[in-house]
């Protein structure tokens, strides 16, 4: 039981960290668009592209 709770805690931390980074980067995206800069893609990390517009 305790191992399961620790695993859930670690996963929750990772998800919260990813969401925090995503909100931060989205702030850069919105600011760039607001000031007229062309933004060709928005992504997180350095992996392969999953989705872009």
C-alpha positions, 0 to 999 in steps of 0.5 A, a space after each residue: 500500500 505504501 509503495 502504491 501511494 509513493 508511486 502516485 505521489 511521484 506521478 502526481 509531481 511529474 504531471 504537476 511539473 509538466 503542467 507548470 512548464 506548459 503554462 509557462 511556455 504558453 505565456 511566451 506563446 501568447 506574449 509573442 502573438 500579442 506583440 505581432 511575432 509570427 509563431 510557427 509552432 508551440 511544443 514542450 520538450 525536445 522530442 519528436 513532434 506530436 502535433 503542430 499548427 
